[in-house]
Amino acid sequence: MITVTEKAKVLLKNVEYPQGVPEDTVLRLDPVVPRPENGEAQIGMYFGEARDDDQIVEHEERDVLHISWVVSDALKGRTLHL
């Protein structure tokens, strides 16, 4: 599980969603570019669909970020600062 600082939660809460996105759209942290040749991967933040196995970060009773289980597991014990 990744820890998200309070400052980061406030910033994530204030992210403006693009007009016209479906109401159930969430902000996600996911792997985006796997590099099998060296075992590295990049992660990115984007708007997408919630998944049942996401780590959900809440702030003031609102989901502010969904973290892919792959990212959450790979970075367990780490802290997200923005």
N, C-alpha and C positions, 0 to 999 in steps of 0.2 A: 504494500500500500504506500502511496506517495502522500506526503504531508504537503498541504498548500497553506502558505502564510495568510494571515488575515488581510494584509495589504494586497496580496494577489487576489484574494477572494473579492475584495471591494472592486478592484480593477475589472475582474471578470464579470462581476454583476452589472457593470456599466457598459459592457460591450453592446453596441447597437447591432441588431440583426438586420440583414438586408430586407428591403420591402419585398413582399410577395413570397417569402419562404413559408412553407407549411408551419402551422401552429406548433406541431410536435418536434420541430427542429431544435437541436441542441448544439452547443459548442463542444467539440471533441478534441482530444489529444490522442493521436494515432500514429503508428509507423507509416511512413509514406514512401520511402525509397530503400528497399532492402539491398544490401550489398553482400551477396553470398560468398564472393571471393575473399573477403576479409572478415566476415562475421559481423560487420557493422550495419547499423540501420540509422536512418534519420527519422525524427518525429516531427509532426506538424500539427497545427491547430486549425481546424476548419469547422464549418457548419455541416451537420449531418444528422443521421438518425440515431436515437438511443438504442443500446443493445442490452440484453438482459444481464450480461456478465461485466458490464462497465463498473468501474469505481466511480461513484457519484460524489461530487464535491458540492456542498450546499452552503449558502450564505443567506441569512435572514429568511429561512424557510423557502428558499428558491434554489433549484439546481443551476449552478453557474458553470459547471464543467463536467463532462463525462470523459473518463480516462479509459482507454482500451485496456483490457486485462493483460494483454501482451506487454504494454508499456508499464502498467502498474506493477506487474510481476518483475520485469527486468530492472525497474528502478526502485524496488521496494526499499523503504528506509530512507529514501532521499527526500529532499524538500524542494518544492517549486516556489521560486521567488520571481516576481515580475517587476 
